[in-house]
Amino acid sequence: MNDFTLLYVEDNKIIQKIVKVILQTHFKEIYLANDGKEGVKLYQEKNPNIVLADISMPNMNGLDMISKIKKLNPNQKIALLTGYNNITYLNQAINMGVNKYILKPIQPKQMLDALQDIATSLKKEKDLEFASQHDELTGLMNRTLFHDKLKELIDNSTKLNKHVAIFSIDLNLFKSINDTYGHDAGDAVLKRVATNLLQSLRKDDIVARFGGDEFAVAIGFLKKHNHILGFLKRIEDSFLEPLLYIDNGIEYHIPISLSIGITFCSKQSNDISTQKLLKQSDKAMYMAKESKKMYKFFDSSEESSLQKKEKKAQEINRAIIENEFTLYYQPIIDIKSNKVVAFEAL
């Protein structure tokens, strides 16, 4: 329970003080309210993990307060303290979504057990939510959460007339690393990349792993585009030393290099979808790979050239599948011996 916060709503000051003493070592923080009206206000300010409330209170009773809180957050975890051992009250509380009810007079163990049950359930829910939004290997956010956070970052940045930089990041020769050193080494490389990216960013910046060796970063609140150069330099410096990987007592020094594509979003372009922005940064990343440079900025004038190459690659793949290619071998003859020494496939 120590990771969670609690809102405790009780009009009786003596009971309030006793309960706080019992609970204060079990919760990260406890917020106190004296009635339901004050409880709703404090709930909106503090957004506690668990609410513990008495039923009978002035101004607004516990059930009315719970009704208002449930409208604000239908999933809120609530425990109810009551002196009424009345089936009507209890059914009403259960129908409103109360998770536990604790009968007065308060028994410390009974109360702690009830709150522990709620905390255990809440932790399981939070763990499942985290797993659904984050990459299991690196702990970074996944593609879905990144898109949501990117929208927020763009909205907040463009309101202040600031820019957002979006980066598509891909590891070079990652398949070769897996093939040469094994998949455990590949995982170690991915973790190293995640760590270096996180350490190179500011608190409000966001980073994700989309899968495989694909990563994405967004940096907001930029006054000028060139303000990202510090981040790029930090990233470059962080991979100057190869990764030391030890397998069965043998040391391997695995070099890591990245290809990074960059695009920008400003107030004038904030109506562009996050999907399109990431497509732009992806295209810039492929241009960086092709040019053997660490990073490249998205340039719409180069987009048509890339599209032509993509189209040609698609046509070649289709032609291979449909057996439209015919293979010819041209002999290569040694002039001195007048013998065929090799063939060139055409």
Sequence and secondary structure as in RCSB ss.txt:
>XXXX:A:sequence
MNDFTLLYVEDNKIIQKIVKVILQTHFKEIYLANDGKEGVKLYQEKNPNIVLADISMPNMNGLDMISKIKKLNPN
QKIALLTGYNNITYLNQAINMGVNKYILKPIQPKQMLDALQDIATSLKKEKDLEFASQHDELTGLMNRTLFHDKL
KELIDNSTKLNKHVAIFSIDLNLFKSINDTYGHDAGDAVLKRVATNLLQSLRKDDIVARFGGDEFAVAIGFLKKH
NHILGFLKRIEDSFLEPLLYIDNGIEYHIPISLSIGITFCSKQSNDISTQKLLKQSDKAMYMAKESKKMYKFFDS
SEESSLQKKEKKAQEINRAIIENEFTLYYQPIIDIKSNKVVAFEAL
>XXXX:A:secstr
 TT EEEEE S HHHHHHHHHHHTTTSSEEEEESSHHHHHHHHHHH  SEEEEES  SSS HHHHHHHHHHH TT
 EEEEEES   HHHHHHHHHTT  EEEESS  HHHHHHHHHHHHHHHHHHHHHHHHHHB TTT  B HHHHHHHH
HHHHHHHHHTT EEEEEEEEETTHHHHHHHH HHHHHHHHHHHHHHHHHHS TT EEEEEETTEEEEEEEEESSG
GGGHHHHHHHHHHTSS EEEEETTEEEEE   EEEEEEEE GGGTTS HHHHHHHHHHHHHHHHHHT SEEE  H
HHHHHHHHHHHHHHHHHHHHHTT     EEEEEETTTTEEEEEEE 
